[in-house]
Amino acid sequence: MVRLSILDQSPIAEGTTAAAAIRDTVRLGTVAAELGYERFWVAEHHDSPSFAGTAPEILALALLENTSGIRIGTGGVLLARYTPAKVAETFNILAALHPGRVDLGIGRAGDRDGSYPAKVVELHERLGLLPDDPERTDLRLWMLGAGRSTAPVAGAIGSGYAHAHFLNQESAQAALHAYRDSFLPTVHRPEPEPLLALRVITAEHSSIVSGLREIALLWRSRKDLGDDSPFPAMNVSLAHRWSGHETTRRAANQSSIISGTPQDVRHQLEDLARLHGVDEIMVNSPIAGYADREASYALLAKAFALVRK
């Protein structure tokens, strides 16, 4: 049975505000807990008109305070921007307040001086998660990757590993194989724990799926070409005349979004889980409108017969 989790990026819809997007994320986290999702992660983005989540550790605290049962985490803290000491102190407090529910996911983006691997080791040391440290159960650490360099590091240090398939499909199987092959068991994590992060859109009617998919593709195509704008409204997307460059980017991004009816999507996700040898899928729905985003996750939960908590 494939377990489902959620990565929410606090997307901003055209005509709305970042503050509204943050409140929507907290609201969605409470729904995800009720629907039976395994974990709910929030992302870190800066200087982006399309994503509002700039401080995932603060957003994670809000989610922890407003939910029960579901694991809450970051997908992820951009470790290159901070000292490992500060990150460790912050998450030690989160784990003290909500033991057994905190996931610290860390990402490499912004690592301009190549210090990320050393920071990863120092973070593990400060958190007491090195292989020889006593068992710690109140917090779990994950490393996020989209290429092939992070996976073997995650395995060697005994971390969990989340692969952003929606950013790099070609490297996924090799990265997950490298993670498992290099994994060294510890008391904190005796077995490798990989998951696959995928972009997913579903709805009750195919016409709604098509419209939401076109919005996401237009947003992504614009972003690739340097126009990081909020997610366009449906009427804007439908009336848009695609430029040649946008059409090229649209074609390149088509396969990064899994879409269809809930049952169709379920079959696609199960096939990808088998292909990559994972038993957990982290779903990211690039839908800025709250009602459509919640509906997509609710329909997916029903298709997978998730157990309400």
C-alpha positions in Angstrom: 0.0 0.0 0.0 1.4 3.4 -1.0 1.4 6.0 1.7 0.7 9.6 0.8 2.1 12.8 2.1 1.8 16.5 1.0 4.4 19.2 0.2 2.7 22.6 0.2 4.5 25.6 -1.2 2.0 28.2 -0.2 1.2 29.3 -3.8 -0.1 32.8 -4.5 -3.0 33.2 -6.8 -3.2 36.3 -9.0 -5.1 39.0 -7.2 -4.5 37.5 -3.7 -1.9 38.1 -1.1 1.0 36.2 0.5 -0.7 36.5 3.8 -3.8 34.7 2.5 -1.6 32.0 1.0 0.1 31.3 4.4 -3.3 31.1 6.1 -4.5 28.7 3.4 -1.5 26.4 4.0 -2.3 26.2 7.7 -5.9 25.5 6.9 -4.9 22.8 4.4 -2.7 21.2 6.9 -5.6 20.6 9.3 -7.6 19.1 6.4 -4.6 16.8 5.4 -4.5 15.5 9.0 -8.2 14.7 9.0 -7.9 13.0 5.6 -5.2 10.6 6.7 -2.1 11.9 5.0 1.2 10.6 6.5 3.0 14.0 6.7 2.6 17.6 5.7 5.7 19.6 4.7 6.1 23.2 3.9 8.7 24.7 1.6 11.2 27.6 1.7 11.2 30.2 -1.0 12.6 33.8 -1.0 11.8 36.8 -3.2 9.2 34.9 -5.1 5.8 36.5 -6.1 4.4 33.0 -6.7 5.2 31.3 -3.3 4.7 32.8 0.2 6.6 30.4 2.4 9.8 32.2 3.5 10.1 30.8 7.0 9.1 27.1 7.1 10.1 26.6 10.7 7.6 29.2 11.8 4.9 27.8 9.5 5.7 24.3 10.8 5.1 25.5 14.4 1.7 26.9 13.4 0.8 23.6 11.7 1.9 21.6 14.7 -0.2 23.7 17.0 -3.3 23.3 14.8 -3.1 19.6 14.0 -2.7 16.2 15.7 -1.4 12.8 14.6 0.1 13.9 11.2 3.8 14.5 11.0 4.8 18.1 10.2 8.0 19.2 8.5 10.0 21.3 6.2 10.6 20.5 2.6 13.0 22.0 3.2 15.1 24.4 5.2 17.8 25.8 2.9 20.7 24.9 5.1 23.2 27.0 3.0 21.6 30.2 4.3 22.0 29.4 8.0 24.4 28.1 10.6 23.7 24.5 11.6 23.7 25.6 15.2 20.7 27.9 14.6 18.8 25.2 12.7 19.5 22.7 15.4 18.3 25.0 18.2 15.1 25.8 16.3 14.2 22.2 15.6 15.1 21.1 19.1 12.5 23.5 20.4 9.9 22.2 17.9 10.7 18.6 18.9 10.4 19.5 22.6 7.0 21.0 22.0 5.7 18.3 19.7 7.8 15.2 20.2 7.5 12.4 17.6 5.8 14.6 15.0 8.6 16.8 13.6 10.4 16.2 10.3 13.4 18.4 9.5 13.9 18.3 5.8 17.0 20.2 4.5 17.8 21.3 0.9 21.0 22.3 -0.8 19.8 25.3 -2.9 22.1 28.3 -2.5 25.2 26.3 -1.7 27.7 28.6 -3.6 30.8 27.7 -1.6 30.4 24.0 -1.4 30.0 24.0 2.4 26.7 22.0 2.4 28.2 18.5 3.1 30.1 19.8 6.1 27.0 21.7 7.3 25.0 18.5 7.0 27.5 16.6 9.2 27.6 19.4 11.8 23.8 19.6 11.8 23.5 15.9 12.5 26.1 16.2 15.3 24.3 19.1 16.9 21.0 17.3 16.8 22.6 14.1 18.2 21.8 12.1 15.1 25.3 10.8 14.3 25.5 7.0 14.0 27.1 6.5 17.4 24.7 8.8 19.3 21.9 7.4 21.5 18.6 6.9 19.8 16.5 10.0 19.3 12.8 9.5 18.5 11.3 13.0 18.9 12.6 14.3 15.5 13.6 12.8 12.1 15.9 14.3 9.5 15.5 14.1 5.8 17.7 15.3 3.0 16.1 16.6 -0.2 17.6 16.1 -3.7 16.8 16.6 -7.3 20.1 15.4 -8.8 22.4 12.6 -7.9 24.9 14.2 -5.5 22.7 14.4 -2.3 21.4 10.8 -2.3 24.7 9.0 -1.4 25.4 11.6 1.3 21.9 11.0 2.8 22.6 7.2 2.8 26.0 7.4 4.3 24.8 9.5 7.2 21.7 7.5 7.7 19.2 10.2 6.8 15.9 9.9 5.1 15.9 10.9 1.4 13.2 12.7 -0.6 13.7 13.0 -4.3 12.0 15.8 -6.2 10.9 13.9 -9.2 8.9 16.9 -10.4 12.2 18.8 -10.8 14.3 16.0 -12.3 12.7 12.8 -13.5 15.7 11.4 -15.3 17.9 11.2 -12.1 15.3 9.7 -9.8 16.0 6.0 -10.2 19.8 6.4 -10.1 19.5 8.7 -7.1 17.3 6.4 -5.1 19.5 3.4 -6.0 22.6 5.4 -4.8 20.8 6.2 -1.6 19.9 2.6 -0.8 23.3 1.3 -1.9 25.2 3.8 0.4 22.8 3.6 3.4 24.4 2.9 6.7 21.8 1.9 9.4 21.7 3.7 12.7 19.6 3.5 15.9 17.8 6.6 14.6 16.9 5.0 11.3 17.7 1.3 10.9 16.3 1.0 7.3 16.6 3.4 4.3 13.5 5.6 4.1 13.1 7.0 0.6 10.2 8.9 -0.8 9.3 10.4 -4.2 7.9 13.9 -4.5 5.5 14.4 -7.5 3.3 17.2 -8.8 -0.3 16.0 -9.0 -3.6 17.6 -10.2 -6.9 15.8 -10.0 -10.6 16.9 -9.9 -14.0 15.5 -10.3 -14.3 16.5 -13.9 -11.8 16.2 -16.7 -12.5 19.8 -17.8 -11.5 21.1 -14.4 -8.3 19.0 -14.5 -7.5 20.4 -17.9 -8.0 24.0 -16.8 -5.9 23.6 -13.6 -3.2 21.9 -15.5 -3.0 24.7 -18.1 -2.7 27.2 -15.3 0.2 25.3 -13.8 1.9 24.9 -17.1 1.5 28.6 -18.0 2.9 29.6 -14.5 5.8 27.2 -14.9 6.7 28.2 -18.4 6.7 31.9 -17.5 8.9 31.2 -14.4 11.4 29.3 -16.6 11.6 32.3 -18.8 12.3 34.7 -15.9 8.7 35.9 -15.2 8.1 34.7 -11.6 4.5 35.9 -11.4 1.6 34.7 -9.2 -0.4 31.8 -10.6 -2.8 33.2 -13.3 -6.5 33.0 -13.0 -8.5 30.5 -15.1 -9.8 33.1 -17.4 -6.4 34.6 -18.0 -4.9 31.1 -18.7 -7.7 30.3 -21.2 -7.3 33.5 -23.1 -3.5 33.4 -23.1 -1.7 33.3 -26.5 1.4 31.3 -26.0 4.6 32.6 -27.4 7.1 30.3 -29.1 9.4 30.3 -26.1 6.5 29.6 -23.8 5.3 26.7 -26.0 8.8 25.2 -25.9 8.8 25.3 -22.1 5.3 24.0 -21.9 6.4 20.9 -23.9 9.3 20.4 -21.6 7.2 20.7 -18.4 4.3 18.4 -19.6 5.6 15.2 -18.0 6.4 16.9 -14.7 2.7 17.0 -13.8 0.6 13.8 -13.1 -3.0 14.6 -13.8 -6.3 13.0 -14.5 -9.3 11.5 -12.7 -8.6 10.4 -9.1 -8.5 6.7 -10.1 -6.3 7.4 -13.1 -3.9 9.4 -10.9 -3.9 6.6 -8.3 -2.8 4.1 -11.0 -0.1 6.5 -12.2 1.3 7.1 -8.7 1.3 3.4 -7.9 3.1 2.6 -11.1 5.8 5.2 -10.3 6.1 3.9 -6.7 6.7 0.4 -8.0 9.1 1.6 -10.7 11.2 3.6 -8.1 10.9 1.1 -5.3 9.3 3.5 -2.8 6.2 3.0 -0.5 5.6 6.7 0.0 4.7 9.4 -2.4 4.8 13.1 -1.4 2.2 15.0 -3.5 2.6 18.6 -4.5 -0.4 20.1 -6.2 0.5 23.3 -8.1 -3.0 24.8 -7.6 -3.1 28.3 -6.1 -6.9 28.4 -5.6 -7.6 27.0 -2.1 -10.9 25.2 -2.9 -9.5 23.4 -5.9 -6.3 22.5 -4.0 -8.2 21.0 -1.1 -10.5 19.2 -3.4 -7.6 17.6 -5.3 -6.1 16.3 -2.0 -9.5 15.1 -0.7 -10.2 13.2 -3.9 -6.8 11.6 -3.9 -7.2 10.6 -0.3 -10.5 8.9 -1.2 -9.0 7.2 -4.2 -6.3 5.7 -2.0 -8.7 4.9 0.8 -6.7 6.8 3.3 -7.8 6.3 6.9 -9.1 9.5 8.6 -7.3 10.4 11.7 
